[in-house]
Amino acid sequence: MTQTLPSVGDIAPDFTLPQDGGDPINLLDLAGGPVVLFFYPKDNTPGCTTEALDFTALWHEFQSLGVQVLGVSKDSLKKHENFRNKHALAVPLLSDAESDVCERYGTWGEKKNYGRTYMGITRTTFLIGADGHIAQVWEKVKVKGHAQEVLEVAHELAKTT
């Protein structure tokens, strides 16, 4: 079942999800500062590893803007912890094992790859403003240069708040 993506200006759907190595994260608890929420298909795959490493490389720049960066996939907390440790990731990884949050954000649906049809996460990123409204949406993300582009838009958002 494919849900509709929330649009720019919509209130970001709230959630609480467990994170690797820490307490659960509730989106409302992060209110007052921007949040980057990137949905990715699977830990330790080439594109997902590159994306997580790129966000990690820019982690301090996001932090200096007061922007929280969170990765979300269906992988278990154990897989997230292994992924984080293997690649020295700075970005917290949230486990949406039941795909509830993926469905609310419209990132869970039918995918096709090499003639095979299956259900999975479509690589999508949301920039949520400090007011809880979605400021930017990147659909069907191409990994190369993506984290830098998100940082640039976050920088512009920080100037207006």
Secondary structure, DSSP 8 states (H G I E B T S, - for coil): -------TTSB----EEEETTEEEEEGGGGTTS-EEEEE-S-TTSHHHHHHHHHHHHTHHHHHHTT-EEEEEES--HHHHHHHHHHHT--S-EEE-TT-HHHHHTT-EEEEEETTEEEEEE--EEEEE-TTSBEEEEE-S--STTHHHHHHHHHHHHHHH-
